Amino acid sequence: MVTYFVVQSFQRGNKGMLIPEPPREARDKGHCERMARALAERSASVIAFSRSGDPDIGAWDDAVIIAQYGEDPAELLETVN
């Protein structure tokens, strides 16, 4: 079983929509929180989450949100929860 820590940031597009930037992998929960806080200063929205599972068999637990800043990208949150 492995746990991945991910920070996903979004910028505001020309038509007002949130546009995802490339996700960033963090080393651990603390690093994930710090990275999200730093990105929140220049992003419209940031979500930090973890996901645990077994990549060999493709079995993954539901993602756990660690931190969220800015606007709520509802579509992403539906896939994370």
Buried (B, 14 or more C-beta within 10 A) or exposed (E): EEEBBBBBBBEBEEEEEBEEEEEBEBEEBEBBBBBBBEBBEEBBBBBBBBBBBEEEEEEEEEBBEBBBBBEEBEEBBEEBE
